[in-house]
Amino acid sequence: MSDITIYHNPACGTSRNVLALIRNSGEDPTVIEYLKTPPDRATLVGLIQAMGIPVRDVLRQKGTPYDELGLGGPKWTDEQLIDFMLQHPILINRPIVVTPLGTCLCRPSEAVLDILPMPQQAAISKEDGEAVIDSKGNRIGKL
């Protein structure tokens, strides 16, 4: 195992693409299927702080009880939103990746390239065949 961790949902294409990019860099990450093993409060708060993004940016809307719970309203505090994510882990957007270079909500999947210690070892495409483009505009995959 490496010192890279991915909070992963195997049913999510973006999450699968990120995991493939991590492995394509030669790393064997710790894979936490967060729907089966949700983070505790301290871990979730630590991840959000490490990403440096607002709590609301970690909330997933699609395919979740977000609308049913009325989470789009301004009345909810960050602590309350975290409570909802702990009660309903599907509300945690994914994948979140932790590496020695940083912690990132990797949407789009190419965002992981900025925090991987090692470069990609081979050309790679996403599951849908789309080429992977790094943050510098370089094509990594093939069409």
Z-matrix of the N, CA and C atoms (Angstrom, degrees):
N
C 1 1.453
C 2 1.521 1 110.16
N 3 1.302 2 114.82 1 149.71
C 4 1.455 3 120.53 2 177.98
C 5 1.524 4 109.54 3 -100.80
N 6 1.306 5 115.93 4 -174.99
C 7 1.460 6 120.52 5 177.46
C 8 1.527 7 110.72 6 -95.77
N 9 1.321 8 115.57 7 32.09
C 10 1.461 9 122.79 8 176.33
C 11 1.529 10 108.06 9 -114.16
N 12 1.321 11 115.29 10 135.08
C 13 1.464 12 121.33 11 177.93
C 14 1.516 13 108.70 12 -125.28
N 15 1.316 14 115.90 13 137.68
C 16 1.462 15 121.54 14 174.55
C 17 1.524 16 108.60 15 -122.17
N 18 1.324 17 115.03 16 128.42
C 19 1.467 18 121.79 17 171.38
C 20 1.514 19 104.42 18 -88.77
N 21 1.308 20 115.77 19 107.70
C 22 1.461 21 124.31 20 -160.82
C 23 1.514 22 112.26 21 -120.75
N 24 1.330 23 114.29 22 145.71
C 25 1.458 24 121.44 23 169.71
C 26 1.526 25 105.77 24 -124.60
N 27 1.324 26 118.45 25 108.32
C 28 1.462 27 120.58 26 -176.47
C 29 1.524 28 113.92 27 -63.22
N 30 1.326 29 118.37 28 -15.09
C 31 1.458 30 121.12 29 177.62
C 32 1.534 31 112.18 30 -83.60
N 33 1.319 32 117.68 31 -5.23
C 34 1.468 33 123.03 32 -176.05
C 35 1.528 34 110.50 33 -102.08
N 36 1.327 35 116.70 34 122.48
C 37 1.465 36 121.30 35 179.66
C 38 1.516 37 112.99 36 -60.06
N 39 1.324 38 117.20 37 -42.02
C 40 1.468 39 119.66 38 178.81
C 41 1.520 40 110.30 39 -61.62
N 42 1.317 41 116.81 40 -43.34
C 43 1.453 42 120.88 41 179.36
C 44 1.534 43 111.03 42 -63.20
N 45 1.320 44 117.33 43 -41.71
C 46 1.471 45 120.38 44 177.79
C 47 1.530 46 110.89 45 -64.17
N 48 1.343 47 116.92 46 -40.13
C 49 1.467 48 120.27 47 178.27
C 50 1.522 49 111.27 48 -63.68
N 51 1.325 50 117.31 49 -41.60
C 52 1.464 51 120.93 50 178.90
C 53 1.521 52 110.30 51 -63.89
N 54 1.317 53 117.14 52 -44.43
C 55 1.458 54 120.38 53 178.31
C 56 1.535 55 110.20 54 -59.61
N 57 1.326 56 117.50 55 -40.82
C 58 1.468 57 121.01 56 177.98
C 59 1.525 58 111.00 57 -63.60
N 60 1.334 59 117.74 58 -39.60
C 61 1.463 60 120.78 59 178.57
C 62 1.533 61 111.09 60 -66.11
N 63 1.319 62 116.90 61 -40.31
C 64 1.466 63 120.11 62 177.27
C 65 1.527 64 109.51 63 -61.25
N 66 1.302 65 116.48 64 -48.69
C 67 1.470 66 120.46 65 -178.62
C 68 1.530 67 111.28 66 -65.87
N 69 1.325 68 117.23 67 -32.71
C 70 1.461 69 121.66 68 179.02
C 71 1.532 70 111.64 69 -69.66
N 72 1.320 71 116.70 70 -14.41
C 73 1.471 72 119.76 71 175.77
C 74 1.533 73 110.82 72 -90.03
N 75 1.324 74 116.32 73 2.64
C 76 1.454 75 121.00 74 178.23
C 77 1.513 76 114.34 75 93.15
N 78 1.312 77 117.39 76 5.18
C 79 1.467 78 121.56 77 -178.27
C 80 1.529 79 110.75 78 -94.37
N 81 1.311 80 115.18 79 149.46
C 82 1.460 81 122.66 80 173.36
C 83 1.525 82 106.23 81 -116.37
N 84 1.332 83 117.26 82 87.96
C 85 1.464 84 120.26 83 -171.42
C 86 1.523 85 113.55 84 -73.69
N 87 1.312 86 114.00 85 160.73
C 88 1.455 87 120.27 86 167.05
C 89 1.515 88 105.91 87 -76.46
N 90 1.314 89 117.13 88 124.13
C 91 1.459 90 122.24 89 -178.39
C 92 1.527 91 108.22 90 -106.91
N 93 1.323 92 115.18 91 117.65
C 94 1.459 93 120.28 92 177.15
C 95 1.517 94 107.99 93 -109.32
N 96 1.310 95 116.33 94 110.83
C 97 1.460 96 120.11 95 175.20
C 98 1.524 97 106.21 96 -78.69
N 99 1.332 98 114.65 97 93.68
C 100 1.461 99 120.40 98 -168.17
C 101 1.532 100 113.95 99 -66.69
N 102 1.317 101 118.79 100 -15.56
C 103 1.466 102 119.35 101 175.18
C 104 1.531 103 110.25 102 -75.99
N 105 1.336 104 116.77 103 -29.85
C 106 1.460 105 121.29 104 176.95
C 107 1.528 106 111.31 105 -86.66
N 108 1.325 107 115.78 106 -35.73
C 109 1.467 108 122.42 107 -178.04
C 110 1.528 109 108.25 108 -130.67
N 111 1.330 110 116.95 109 78.78
C 112 1.468 111 119.45 110 -177.35
C 113 1.531 112 111.56 111 -66.49
N 114 1.329 113 115.73 112 150.23
C 115 1.461 114 118.15 113 175.56
C 116 1.528 115 110.59 114 -68.05
N 117 1.318 116 115.95 115 153.72
C 118 1.462 117 118.72 116 173.17
C 119 1.535 118 108.24 117 -81.63
N 120 1.314 119 116.54 118 174.81
C 121 1.465 120 120.77 119 -176.42
C 122 1.527 121 111.83 120 -56.18
N 123 1.340 122 116.81 121 -48.97
C 124 1.468 123 119.83 122 -176.98
C 125 1.530 124 111.07 123 -60.38
N 126 1.318 125 117.27 124 -40.34
C 127 1.461 126 120.97 125 179.78
C 128 1.522 127 110.65 126 -66.84
N 129 1.326 128 117.05 127 -47.05
C 130 1.459 129 120.33 128 -179.47
C 131 1.526 130 111.05 129 -62.03
N 132 1.321 131 117.01 130 -45.39
C 133 1.470 132 120.60 131 178.29
C 134 1.525 133 109.72 132 -61.52
N 135 1.330 134 117.26 133 -41.94
C 136 1.461 135 120.86 134 178.58
C 137 1.517 136 112.81 135 -62.82
N 138 1.332 137 116.94 136 -40.43
C 139 1.464 138 120.41 137 177.58
C 140 1.521 139 110.88 138 -63.64
N 141 1.322 140 116.98 139 -44.81
C 142 1.468 141 121.12 140 -179.41
C 143 1.524 142 109.85 141 -62.61
N 144 1.332 143 116.75 142 -43.99
C 145 1.465 144 120.19 143 178.54
C 146 1.525 145 111.01 144 -63.61
N 147 1.324 146 117.17 145 -42.33
C 148 1.464 147 120.96 146 -179.54
C 149 1.524 148 111.70 147 -64.69
N 150 1.336 149 117.49 148 -33.30
C 151 1.461 150 120.65 149 178.02
C 152 1.526 151 111.43 150 -74.77
N 153 1.337 152 116.07 151 -24.41
C 154 1.461 153 119.88 152 179.30
C 155 1.515 154 113.18 153 68.17
N 156 1.324 155 116.18 154 32.39
C 157 1.462 156 120.12 155 179.28
C 158 1.523 157 109.05 156 -121.76
N 159 1.332 158 116.67 157 158.14
C 160 1.464 159 118.97 158 178.24
C 161 1.532 160 111.87 159 -63.89
N 162 1.317 161 115.65 160 150.69
C 163 1.463 162 121.51 161 178.41
C 164 1.529 163 110.04 162 -53.91
N 165 1.325 164 117.60 163 -42.04
C 166 1.473 165 120.64 164 -178.87
C 167 1.522 166 112.26 165 -58.73
N 168 1.335 167 118.16 166 -29.03
C 169 1.462 168 120.94 167 -179.99
C 170 1.522 169 112.36 168 -72.69
N 171 1.316 170 117.06 169 -13.05
C 172 1.465 171 121.07 170 178.94
C 173 1.528 172 110.87 171 -92.64
N 174 1.317 173 117.15 172 -13.11
C 175 1.467 174 121.11 173 179.55
C 176 1.522 175 110.90 174 -74.21
N 177 1.300 176 115.78 175 130.32
C 178 1.467 177 121.22 176 174.63
C 179 1.521 178 108.31 177 -95.72
N 180 1.323 179 116.11 178 136.92
C 181 1.459 180 120.82 179 179.87
C 182 1.521 181 111.71 180 -100.07
N 183 1.323 182 116.87 181 -49.34
C 184 1.459 183 122.01 182 -174.55
C 185 1.526 184 111.35 183 -63.83
N 186 1.324 185 115.87 184 128.82
C 187 1.461 186 121.07 185 175.71
C 188 1.519 187 114.17 186 70.58
N 189 1.321 188 116.46 187 25.23
C 190 1.468 189 120.82 188 -177.69
C 191 1.526 190 109.29 189 -133.24
N 192 1.330 191 117.52 190 173.11
C 193 1.474 192 120.32 191 175.81
C 194 1.541 193 113.19 192 -82.63
N 195 1.317 194 117.93 193 19.96
C 196 1.464 195 123.30 194 -178.29
C 197 1.531 196 112.11 195 -50.71
N 198 1.323 197 117.14 196 -55.00
C 199 1.472 198 120.70 197 -178.19
C 200 1.522 199 111.12 198 -68.44
N 201 1.313 200 116.56 199 -42.42
C 202 1.464 201 121.57 200 -180.00
C 203 1.536 202 111.50 201 -58.38
N 204 1.330 203 116.01 202 -35.85
C 205 1.459 204 121.07 203 -179.93
C 206 1.533 205 112.95 204 -86.54
N 207 1.339 206 116.24 205 -7.12
C 208 1.459 207 119.97 206 179.40
C 209 1.519 208 113.46 207 69.03
N 210 1.318 209 116.92 208 35.42
C 211 1.463 210 120.37 209 -174.07
C 212 1.526 211 114.00 210 -75.95
N 213 1.310 212 117.61 211 -7.91
C 214 1.466 213 120.02 212 177.96
C 215 1.515 214 113.42 213 -75.69
N 216 1.313 215 116.95 214 -15.16
C 217 1.455 216 121.44 215 -178.40
C 218 1.519 217 112.36 216 -72.61
N 219 1.338 218 116.05 217 151.79
C 220 1.470 219 120.67 218 -177.36
C 221 1.530 220 114.19 219 -76.84
N 222 1.343 221 117.32 220 -4.99
C 223 1.469 222 119.35 221 -174.58
C 224 1.528 223 113.70 222 -71.21
N 225 1.332 224 117.65 223 -18.74
C 226 1.459 225 121.16 224 -174.39
C 227 1.520 226 110.91 225 -82.60
N 228 1.325 227 116.18 226 132.86
C 229 1.463 228 121.14 227 174.67
C 230 1.528 229 108.92 228 -82.57
N 231 1.321 230 115.83 229 166.49
C 232 1.461 231 119.46 230 176.41
C 233 1.525 232 110.70 231 -58.81
N 234 1.317 233 117.23 232 -41.39
C 235 1.464 234 120.86 233 179.78
C 236 1.527 235 110.95 234 -61.44
N 237 1.323 236 116.56 235 -41.19
C 238 1.464 237 120.08 236 179.02
C 239 1.530 238 110.95 237 -67.09
N 240 1.326 239 116.97 238 -39.82
C 241 1.468 240 120.28 239 178.56
C 242 1.531 241 110.38 240 -64.17
N 243 1.314 242 116.45 241 -39.42
C 244 1.461 243 120.20 242 176.38
C 245 1.528 244 109.98 243 -63.72
N 246 1.335 245 116.84 244 -40.50
C 247 1.470 246 120.23 245 176.10
C 248 1.527 247 110.68 246 -56.75
N 249 1.334 248 116.53 247 -44.33
C 250 1.469 249 119.87 248 179.16
C 251 1.528 250 110.92 249 -62.63
N 252 1.339 251 117.54 250 -41.18
C 253 1.464 252 120.35 251 179.45
C 254 1.528 253 111.01 252 -64.84
N 255 1.312 254 116.63 253 -35.27
C 256 1.464 255 119.80 254 178.12
C 257 1.527 256 111.48 255 -71.15
N 258 1.341 257 117.03 256 -35.39
C 259 1.463 258 121.63 257 178.02
C 260 1.524 259 112.01 258 -74.83
N 261 1.341 260 115.83 259 -32.69
C 262 1.473 261 122.87 260 -177.12
C 263 1.529 262 108.03 261 -131.61
N 264 1.336 263 119.00 262 81.50
C 265 1.472 264 120.81 263 -175.92
C 266 1.529 265 114.48 264 -55.74
N 267 1.330 266 117.92 265 -22.11
C 268 1.466 267 120.53 266 177.64
C 269 1.536 268 110.99 267 -61.15
N 270 1.330 269 116.76 268 -18.81
C 271 1.467 270 121.15 269 177.71
C 272 1.528 271 112.91 270 -74.77
N 273 1.328 272 117.17 271 -13.62
C 274 1.469 273 120.37 272 178.84
C 275 1.521 274 107.95 273 -79.89
N 276 1.319 275 115.75 274 119.06
C 277 1.458 276 119.43 275 179.40
C 278 1.521 277 109.33 276 -67.66
N 279 1.303 278 115.71 277 153.28
C 280 1.457 279 120.78 278 -174.59
C 281 1.514 280 110.91 279 -144.51
N 282 1.313 281 113.78 280 164.44
C 283 1.450 282 130.21 281 -3.43
C 284 1.531 283 111.58 282 -87.57
N 285 1.305 284 115.01 283 147.08
C 286 1.465 285 121.11 284 172.09
C 287 1.523 286 105.89 285 -103.70
N 288 1.336 287 115.47 286 130.05
C 289 1.461 288 120.94 287 -177.80
C 290 1.522 289 108.90 288 -121.86
N 291 1.322 290 114.83 289 135.17
C 292 1.459 291 122.39 290 177.72
C 293 1.530 292 107.52 291 -116.41
N 294 1.331 293 116.32 292 125.16
C 295 1.467 294 122.12 293 176.31
C 296 1.530 295 108.01 294 -134.67
N 297 1.333 296 117.50 295 171.69
C 298 1.461 297 119.17 296 175.69
C 299 1.533 298 112.61 297 -61.78
N 300 1.326 299 116.97 298 -18.72
C 301 1.467 300 120.83 299 -178.20
C 302 1.523 301 113.41 300 -94.20
N 303 1.333 302 118.09 301 -5.96
C 304 1.454 303 119.92 302 178.66
C 305 1.513 304 112.67 303 151.16
N 306 1.321 305 113.56 304 179.11
C 307 1.460 306 122.62 305 179.21
C 308 1.519 307 106.80 306 -125.58
N 309 1.327 308 116.52 307 135.64
C 310 1.468 309 119.59 308 -171.89
C 311 1.527 310 110.83 309 -148.28
N 312 1.335 311 114.71 310 139.41
C 313 1.457 312 120.99 311 165.41
C 314 1.518 313 104.90 312 -81.77
N 315 1.309 314 117.39 313 108.63
C 316 1.463 315 122.39 314 -168.17
C 317 1.520 316 112.71 315 -89.45
N 318 1.321 317 114.93 316 68.47
C 319 1.453 318 123.58 317 173.06
C 320 1.510 319 106.05 318 -128.88
N 321 1.300 320 120.15 319 111.37
C 322 1.464 321 127.96 320 4.58
C 323 1.533 322 111.12 321 -72.76
N 324 1.307 323 114.83 322 169.04
C 325 1.463 324 120.17 323 -174.61
C 326 1.527 325 112.49 324 -60.19
N 327 1.317 326 118.46 325 -29.13
C 328 1.461 327 121.53 326 -179.30
C 329 1.526 328 112.58 327 -64.23
N 330 1.333 329 117.62 328 -18.00
C 331 1.462 330 120.45 329 179.44
C 332 1.518 331 111.98 330 -57.48
N 333 1.330 332 117.50 331 -28.04
C 334 1.456 333 120.59 332 -179.58
C 335 1.527 334 111.47 333 -63.54
N 336 1.317 335 118.06 334 -26.67
C 337 1.461 336 120.91 335 -177.41
C 338 1.522 337 112.10 336 -60.95
N 339 1.326 338 116.96 337 -29.00
C 340 1.467 339 121.30 338 -178.42
C 341 1.525 340 113.03 339 -73.94
N 342 1.332 341 117.71 340 -15.89
C 343 1.464 342 119.40 341 -177.83
C 344 1.526 343 113.09 342 -118.95
N 345 1.316 344 117.40 343 6.29
C 346 1.464 345 120.02 344 177.08
C 347 1.527 346 109.53 345 -84.48
N 348 1.318 347 117.77 346 130.95
C 349 1.463 348 120.52 347 -179.51
C 350 1.529 349 113.81 348 -66.47
N 351 1.324 350 117.19 349 -29.54
C 352 1.461 351 121.49 350 -176.79
C 353 1.529 352 109.78 351 -116.31
N 354 1.343 353 116.77 352 147.62
C 355 1.466 354 120.10 353 179.15
C 356 1.529 355 111.50 354 -73.25
N 357 1.306 356 115.11 355 168.81
C 358 1.453 357 121.00 356 175.63
C 359 1.522 358 109.21 357 -64.49
N 360 1.338 359 116.00 358 140.75
C 361 1.453 360 120.69 359 -176.30
C 362 1.520 361 112.90 360 -90.68
N 363 1.329 362 116.43 361 -18.11
C 364 1.459 363 120.25 362 -178.02
C 365 1.525 364 108.70 363 -153.84
N 366 1.322 365 115.40 364 163.27
C 367 1.463 366 119.88 365 174.49
C 368 1.518 367 108.00 366 -60.14
N 369 1.332 368 115.34 367 143.67
C 370 1.463 369 119.63 368 -178.30
C 371 1.516 370 108.52 369 -147.84
N 372 1.305 371 115.73 370 144.00
C 373 1.461 372 122.39 371 175.12
C 374 1.515 373 108.12 372 -120.96
N 375 1.327 374 115.54 373 156.80
C 376 1.458 375 120.73 374 174.86
C 377 1.525 376 108.67 375 -69.02
N 378 1.312 377 115.96 376 168.80
C 379 1.461 378 121.23 377 -179.98
C 380 1.525 379 112.39 378 -54.76
N 381 1.338 380 116.19 379 -34.13
C 382 1.470 381 119.51 380 -177.65
C 383 1.529 382 112.41 381 -84.87
N 384 1.342 383 117.58 382 4.77
C 385 1.457 384 121.95 383 177.86
C 386 1.515 385 113.97 384 91.17
N 387 1.332 386 118.00 385 -7.41
C 388 1.458 387 121.48 386 179.76
C 389 1.532 388 109.58 387 -66.94
N 390 1.329 389 115.56 388 138.53
C 391 1.458 390 119.91 389 177.78
C 392 1.518 391 110.33 390 -66.79
N 393 1.299 392 116.55 391 148.12
C 394 1.455 393 121.59 392 175.12
C 395 1.526 394 107.46 393 -89.52
N 396 1.319 395 116.03 394 128.41
C 397 1.458 396 122.66 395 -179.82
C 398 1.519 397 107.88 396 -116.45
N 399 1.346 398 117.36 397 128.44
C 400 1.461 399 118.74 398 179.84
C 401 1.530 400 110.66 399 -81.55
N 402 1.336 401 116.21 400 177.32
C 403 1.461 402 121.02 401 -174.14
C 404 1.526 403 112.57 402 -66.97
N 405 1.324 404 117.36 403 -14.10
C 406 1.464 405 121.39 404 178.16
C 407 1.536 406 111.78 405 -94.27
N 408 1.336 407 115.80 406 2.18
C 409 1.462 408 120.64 407 179.41
C 410 1.514 409 114.07 408 86.81
N 411 1.309 410 117.63 409 9.04
C 412 1.464 411 121.00 410 179.69
C 413 1.521 412 110.25 411 -84.10
N 414 1.309 413 115.67 412 133.56
C 415 1.456 414 121.11 413 177.04
C 416 1.517 415 109.01 414 -78.36
N 417 1.312 416 116.31 415 127.15
C 418 1.455 417 121.50 416 178.96
C 419 1.518 418 109.50 417 -102.15
N 420 1.313 419 115.93 418 -34.23
C 421 1.448 420 120.03 419 -177.49
C 422 1.514 421 111.41 420 -97.77
N 423 1.300 422 114.80 421 -170.17
C 424 1.463 423 120.83 422 178.75
C 425 1.514 424 108.33 423 -127.40
N 426 1.299 425 116.39 424 152.00
C 427 1.459 426 120.74 425 178.51
C 428 1.510 427 110.14 426 -88.97
